[in-house]
Amino acid sequence: MITINVTTRDGDTSIIEADTGQSLMEALRNEDIEGIDAFCGGSCACATCHVYMDDGWLSKLKEQEEDECDLLDDSDVQQGNSRLSCQIHLTNALNNITVTIPPEE
C-alpha cells in the first residue's frame, strides 16, 4: 500500500492509501477527492485530474510526455509543479507522496 497526503481546494488535509500499480488519479477518484473528475478515465485527454505535486517529489516522477504538457498548457491554474494524476503510476518509491488539488478553473 502507498500512502498519499492530499490537500484539498479548501485547504483540508487527508491521508489516503492506494495499491501500487494504479494511477494516482484512480486513487484520488476512488476516495471521492473533490476536483478529481477524471472525465476521460485516465487516457490523458481532458486534464480534469490536474494536481500540484509537492516539489520534493517531482524528481521521482517520469518526465511529462507531450500530450500531458499540451493539456496543462491550456490550464489557467498551471504551475511549475502541475501534473496530470492519470500519468503518475504509484510505486513504492512514491510512498508518502504529497499532492494538492488546484483551484477550480
LINDA-V921321 format. One record per residue. N is the residue number from 1. RES is the residue in three letters. OMEGA is omega in radians with two decimals (999 if undefined). Layout:
n-><N,N>
res-><RES,RES>
omega-><OMEGA,OMEGA>
//
This chain:
n-><1,2,3,4,5,6,7,8,9,10,11,12,13,14,15,16,17,18,19,20,21,22,23,24,25,26,27,28,29,30,31,32,33,34,35,36,37,38,39,40,41,42,43,44,45,46,47,48,49,50,51,52,53,54,55,56,57,58,59,60,61,62,63,64,65,66,67,68,69,70,71,72,73,74,75,76,77,78,79,80,81,82,83,84,85,86,87,88,89,90,91,92,93,94,95,96,97,98,99,100,101,102,103,104,105>
res-><MET,ILE,THR,ILE,ASN,VAL,THR,THR,ARG,ASP,GLY,ASP,THR,SER,ILE,ILE,GLU,ALA,ASP,THR,GLY,GLN,SER,LEU,MET,GLU,ALA,LEU,ARG,ASN,GLU,ASP,ILE,GLU,GLY,ILE,ASP,ALA,PHE,CYS,GLY,GLY,SER,CYS,ALA,CYS,ALA,THR,CYS,HIS,VAL,TYR,MET,ASP,ASP,GLY,TRP,LEU,SER,LYS,LEU,LYS,GLU,GLN,GLU,GLU,ASP,GLU,CYS,ASP,LEU,LEU,ASP,ASP,SER,ASP,VAL,GLN,GLN,GLY,ASN,SER,ARG,LEU,SER,CYS,GLN,ILE,HIS,LEU,THR,ASN,ALA,LEU,ASN,ASN,ILE,THR,VAL,THR,ILE,PRO,PRO,GLU,GLU>
omega-><3.12,3.05,-3.13,3.09,-3.02,2.96,-3.09,3.09,3.14,-3.12,3.09,3.12,3.07,3.09,3.10,3.10,-3.12,3.10,3.02,3.12,3.11,3.12,3.06,3.11,3.14,-3.13,3.14,3.13,-3.14,3.11,3.13,3.09,-3.12,3.13,3.07,-3.10,3.07,-3.08,-3.10,3.08,3.07,-3.11,3.11,-3.10,-3.03,-3.14,3.10,3.04,-3.11,3.06,2.94,3.10,2.99,-3.02,-3.14,-3.11,-3.06,-3.10,3.14,-3.09,3.04,-3.13,3.05,3.01,-3.03,-3.13,3.13,3.11,-3.13,-3.14,3.14,3.11,3.14,-3.09,3.08,-3.08,3.13,3.04,3.13,3.14,3.12,3.04,2.98,-3.04,3.09,-3.10,3.14,-3.13,-3.01,3.08,3.11,3.13,-3.13,3.12,-3.10,3.09,-3.12,3.13,3.07,3.08,-3.10,3.08,3.10,3.14,999>
//
